[in-house]
Amino acid sequence: MATEININPNMLTWAIARAGYVVDEFLEKFPNVKKWIELIKKPTVKQLEDFAHRVHIPFGYLFLQEPPKESIPFPFFRTGNTQTHQVSINIYDTILILQRRQDWLTEYLLENEVKPLHFVGKFASDTAFETIVADIRTTLHIMPNWASEQQTFEDTLNFITKKIEEVGVMVNFNGVVENNTHRVIPVNECRGFVLVNEMAPFMFVNAADAKAAQLFTIVHELAHIWLGESAGFDNENLLPANNPIEKLCDQVAAEFLVPAVSFYELWTNSADINKLAKYFKVSPIVIARRALDLGKLSKGAFFQFYNHYMEGVRLKKESQGSGGDFYATAKKRISASFATYVNQAVKQNKLLYRDAYKITGLRGDTYQNFVTKHLF
């Protein structure tokens, strides 16, 4: 007979709510759990393990007398005047996953006597955004109008991602927790976050977002690295929170993607958002945002344009449906640079295969196929 366990009912209701469920609706669907809470019945170990898996919680948490305090170690900015250290479970778990990867890679690089990245925290928050932009361009070895040389918007995103990873920053694109497509990270909650340290900064970019917004998020996160400040943000309507550093990072992103001098020159000849978008190889909403910043578009006109554009993106995604190449997606979710370090450590016998599986979220043959056929 299976052993039954005594569990604090408050931990069960906390775990259900933590996972984003409405408690009453969850209990109606799972009457056994309701009986555990009402102390009519006790769960077995297997039942409790299944429950923990369903609510995405470490099994050991259920034996605590009170819920642990779960807060992130950096501010998460919301457009407007709010910031928080509390986020939803899917964002929280994603942060933990990238923190574990960052901790491992930092230790690995230190063991291999790799020097810290010189640009992390290079500038103070009162530095002119033009100075930061110039230094980022120099570090990445690109010219002011680099994007205009790309063929498509997708090329622009891929090009800048490659340049950023070449200097030692890990870039992760994902819209779910690791590879779990049932655990979605909504764009309106999180466009991205950045974990800054001097050895291996990690960026997270919400892959469910429009490519234009992803591009803006990446450069916004770059600015955070140059300022040495970890942060998360929703950037609702592509606008920053009412915070000096957030505003500075947005100024850096805008100038980096669409230099003011070039913008004024082209806008004077033709105030056509779509035409400028094709020239700069960025999305029309990035151009619209730049026009807003530089006083060429009213806030009302910008919001109208933004909402119309994003609705078009949404409809296009719906018509395309889901799917895609799993391994190509995995390469972006994990970061090609990070996966290369993991593969290298395995070959050097400095990392066990089981640990490589755990840290990448890829297991067995899937991992082997990924590193041998799709990584390079």
C-alpha positions in Angstrom: 0.0 0.0 0.0 1.3 3.4 -1.0 2.4 5.7 1.9 0.2 8.7 2.5 1.8 12.1 3.4 0.7 14.9 5.7 0.8 18.2 3.8 0.1 21.8 4.9 -3.1 22.7 2.9 -1.9 26.3 2.7 1.1 25.2 0.6 -1.3 23.5 -1.8 -3.5 26.5 -2.4 -0.3 28.7 -2.6 1.2 26.4 -5.2 -2.0 26.4 -7.3 -2.3 30.2 -7.3 1.5 30.6 -7.9 1.1 28.5 -11.1 -1.5 31.0 -12.4 -4.6 28.9 -11.8 -7.9 30.1 -10.3 -7.9 27.9 -7.1 -11.7 27.1 -7.2 -11.5 26.1 -10.9 -8.4 24.0 -10.3 -10.1 22.1 -7.4 -13.2 21.5 -9.5 -11.1 19.9 -12.1 -9.0 17.9 -9.6 -11.3 16.9 -6.8 -8.6 14.8 -5.1 -6.6 17.9 -4.4 -9.6 19.5 -2.9 -9.9 16.5 -0.5 -6.2 17.0 0.5 -6.8 20.6 1.3 -10.0 19.8 3.3 -8.0 17.1 5.1 -10.5 14.4 4.0 -7.8 12.5 2.3 -4.0 12.4 2.2 -1.9 12.3 -1.0 0.6 9.5 -1.8 4.2 10.4 -2.8 3.4 9.7 -6.5 0.2 11.8 -6.4 2.1 14.7 -4.8 4.9 14.4 -7.4 2.3 14.6 -10.2 0.8 17.7 -8.5 4.2 19.4 -8.2 4.8 18.7 -11.9 1.4 20.1 -12.9 1.9 23.4 -10.9 5.6 23.7 -11.9 7.0 23.7 -8.4 10.0 21.9 -6.8 8.7 18.9 -5.0 10.5 19.9 -1.8 8.6 23.2 -1.6 5.4 21.3 -0.7 6.9 20.2 2.7 7.6 23.8 3.8 5.5 25.3 6.6 5.1 28.5 4.7 5.7 29.7 1.1 9.2 30.8 0.2 9.9 34.4 -0.8 10.5 34.3 -4.5 11.8 37.6 -5.9 14.2 38.4 -8.7 17.5 40.1 -7.8 17.0 43.0 -10.2 14.2 45.4 -11.0 11.5 44.6 -13.6 10.3 47.8 -15.2 6.8 48.4 -16.4 5.9 51.1 -18.9 4.8 54.1 -16.8 5.8 54.6 -13.2 6.0 51.0 -11.8 8.8 48.6 -11.2 8.7 45.3 -9.3 10.8 42.4 -8.1 7.9 40.0 -8.4 7.1 38.4 -11.8 4.8 35.6 -13.0 6.0 32.0 -12.5 6.9 31.5 -16.2 9.2 34.5 -16.3 10.6 33.7 -12.8 11.5 30.1 -13.9 13.0 31.4 -17.1 15.2 33.8 -15.1 16.3 30.9 -12.9 17.2 28.8 -16.0 19.4 31.5 -17.5 21.0 32.3 -14.1 22.0 28.6 -13.8 23.5 28.8 -17.3 25.3 32.0 -16.5 26.7 30.7 -13.3 28.1 27.6 -15.0 29.6 29.5 -17.9 31.1 32.2 -15.6 32.9 29.4 -13.6 34.0 27.7 -16.8 35.5 30.9 -18.2 37.3 31.7 -15.0 38.7 28.2 -14.9 40.0 28.8 -18.4 41.5 32.1 -17.4 39.4 34.1 -19.8 39.5 37.9 -19.0 36.4 39.9 -18.0 34.6 41.8 -20.7 36.0 45.3 -20.8 32.7 47.0 -21.8 30.5 45.7 -19.0 29.6 48.6 -16.7 31.9 50.9 -18.7 29.7 54.0 -18.4 27.7 55.7 -15.6 24.0 56.5 -15.9 24.7 60.2 -16.5 26.7 59.4 -19.7 25.4 61.0 -23.0 23.6 58.3 -25.0 25.7 59.3 -28.1 28.8 58.3 -26.3 27.4 54.9 -25.4 26.2 54.4 -28.9 29.6 55.2 -30.4 31.3 52.8 -28.0 28.9 50.0 -28.8 29.5 50.5 -32.5 33.3 50.5 -32.0 33.1 47.3 -29.9 30.9 45.5 -32.3 33.0 46.8 -35.3 30.0 48.2 -37.2 29.3 51.5 -38.9 26.5 53.9 -38.1 24.4 52.9 -41.1 25.2 49.1 -40.7 21.6 48.1 -40.9 21.0 49.6 -44.4 23.5 47.1 -45.8 21.3 44.2 -44.8 18.8 42.7 -47.3 15.8 42.0 -45.0 14.6 42.8 -41.5 15.4 39.2 -40.5 18.9 39.6 -41.8 19.3 42.7 -39.6 18.3 40.8 -36.5 20.5 37.8 -37.3 23.5 40.1 -38.1 23.4 42.1 -34.9 22.8 38.9 -32.8 25.9 37.4 -34.3 28.0 40.5 -33.7 26.8 40.6 -30.1 27.6 37.0 -29.4 31.1 37.4 -31.0 32.1 39.8 -28.2 31.0 37.5 -25.4 27.3 38.2 -24.8 24.8 35.3 -24.8 21.5 36.0 -26.7 18.5 33.8 -26.0 15.3 34.0 -28.0 12.4 32.2 -26.5 8.7 32.6 -26.0 8.1 29.7 -23.6 9.8 28.2 -20.5 12.8 26.3 -21.9 11.1 23.9 -24.5 7.7 23.7 -22.9 5.2 25.1 -25.4 2.4 24.9 -22.7 4.3 27.5 -20.6 4.0 30.7 -22.7 5.7 34.0 -21.7 3.3 36.7 -22.8 4.8 39.7 -24.6 2.8 42.1 -22.6 4.5 40.8 -19.4 8.0 40.5 -20.7 9.7 41.7 -23.8 13.1 40.9 -22.4 15.5 40.9 -19.6 19.3 41.0 -19.2 21.5 39.4 -16.6 24.7 41.4 -16.4 28.1 40.2 -15.1 31.6 40.9 -16.3 32.3 37.4 -17.6 29.1 36.3 -19.4 26.2 38.7 -19.8 22.9 36.9 -20.8 20.1 38.5 -22.8 16.6 37.1 -23.0 14.4 38.3 -25.9 10.8 37.2 -26.2 10.6 35.4 -29.5 6.8 35.7 -29.6 7.3 39.5 -30.1 7.4 41.2 -33.5 10.9 41.1 -35.1 10.9 44.9 -34.9 10.4 44.9 -31.2 13.0 42.1 -30.7 15.6 44.3 -32.5 14.8 47.2 -30.3 14.9 45.0 -27.1 18.3 43.6 -28.0 19.9 47.1 -28.3 18.1 48.3 -25.2 19.6 45.3 -23.4 23.0 46.1 -24.8 22.8 49.5 -23.3 22.1 47.9 -19.9 25.3 45.8 -20.2 27.3 48.9 -21.0 25.8 50.5 -17.9 26.3 47.4 -15.8 22.7 47.2 -14.8 20.6 44.0 -14.9 16.9 44.6 -15.6 13.7 43.3 -17.1 11.1 45.3 -19.0 7.8 45.1 -20.8 8.3 48.2 -23.0 4.6 48.5 -23.7 3.9 50.1 -27.0 7.7 50.2 -27.5 7.9 52.9 -24.8 10.2 52.9 -21.7 9.3 53.0 -18.0 9.5 56.3 -16.2 13.0 55.6 -15.0 16.3 57.5 -15.9 18.2 54.3 -16.9 15.3 52.9 -18.9 15.0 56.2 -20.8 18.7 56.3 -21.4 18.7 52.7 -22.7 15.8 53.5 -25.1 17.7 56.6 -26.4 20.7 54.4 -27.1 18.6 51.8 -28.9 16.8 54.5 -31.0 20.1 56.2 -32.0 21.9 52.9 -32.6 19.2 51.6 -35.0 18.2 54.9 -36.7 20.9 57.6 -36.4 19.3 61.0 -36.0 21.5 62.6 -38.7 20.5 60.1 -41.3 16.9 60.1 -40.2 16.5 63.9 -40.6 18.1 63.9 -44.0 15.8 61.1 -45.3 12.7 62.4 -43.6 13.2 65.9 -45.2 13.2 64.3 -48.6 10.3 61.9 -48.0 8.3 61.7 -44.7 7.4 58.1 -45.6 7.7 55.6 -42.7 7.7 52.5 -44.9 10.4 54.0 -47.2 12.7 54.8 -44.3 12.0 51.3 -42.8 13.3 49.7 -46.0 16.4 51.9 -46.0 17.4 51.3 -42.3 16.3 47.6 -42.6 14.2 48.0 -39.4 10.5 47.7 -39.0 8.1 50.6 -39.7 7.3 50.8 -36.0 10.9 51.5 -35.1 10.9 54.3 -37.6 7.6 55.6 -36.2 9.1 55.5 -32.7 12.1 57.4 -33.9 9.8 60.0 -35.6 8.0 60.4 -32.3 11.3 60.9 -30.4 12.5 63.5 -32.8 9.2 65.4 -32.9 8.1 64.4 -36.4 5.1 62.4 -35.2 2.6 63.1 -32.5 2.0 60.6 -29.7 -1.5 60.0 -30.9 -0.4 59.3 -34.5 2.3 57.0 -33.1 -0.1 54.9 -31.1 -2.5 54.7 -34.0 0.3 53.5 -36.3 1.7 51.1 -33.6 -1.6 49.5 -32.9 -2.4 49.1 -36.6 1.0 47.5 -37.3 0.9 45.1 -34.4 -2.6 44.0 -35.3 -1.2 43.2 -38.8 1.6 41.2 -37.2 -0.9 39.3 -35.0 -3.1 38.4 -38.0 -0.1 37.3 -40.0 1.1 35.0 -37.2 -2.4 33.4 -36.9 -2.5 32.7 -40.7 0.9 31.1 -40.6 0.2 28.9 -37.6 2.8 27.2 -35.5 5.6 24.9 -36.4 9.1 25.3 -37.7 12.5 23.6 -37.5 13.0 22.4 -33.9 16.8 22.5 -34.1 16.9 26.0 -35.6 14.6 27.1 -32.8 16.7 25.4 -30.2 19.8 27.2 -31.5 18.1 30.5 -30.8 16.6 29.5 -27.5 19.9 28.2 -26.1 22.3 30.7 -27.8 24.7 29.3 -30.3 27.7 30.7 -28.3 26.5 29.1 -25.0 25.9 25.7 -26.7 29.4 25.9 -28.2 30.9 26.3 -24.7 28.8 23.4 -23.4 29.9 21.2 -26.3 33.5 22.2 -25.7 33.4 21.4 -22.0 31.9 18.0 -22.7 34.7 17.2 -25.2 37.3 18.3 -22.6 35.7 16.0 -20.0 34.9 19.0 -17.8 31.1 18.5 -18.1 29.2 15.2 -17.9 26.7 14.5 -20.7 23.9 14.3 -18.1 24.8 17.9 -16.9 25.0 19.1 -20.5 21.5 17.7 -21.1 20.2 19.5 -18.0 21.8 22.8 -18.7 20.7 23.0 -22.3 17.3 21.4 -21.9 18.2 18.9 -24.7 18.5 15.2 -23.9 20.0 12.0 -25.4 19.8 11.8 -29.2 18.3 15.2 -29.4 21.3 16.8 -27.8 23.7 14.7 -30.0 21.9 15.6 -33.2 21.9 19.3 -32.2 25.6 19.6 -31.4 26.8 17.4 -34.3 24.5 18.5 -37.1 22.9 21.9 -36.3 25.2 23.9 -34.0 27.8 25.0 -36.6 
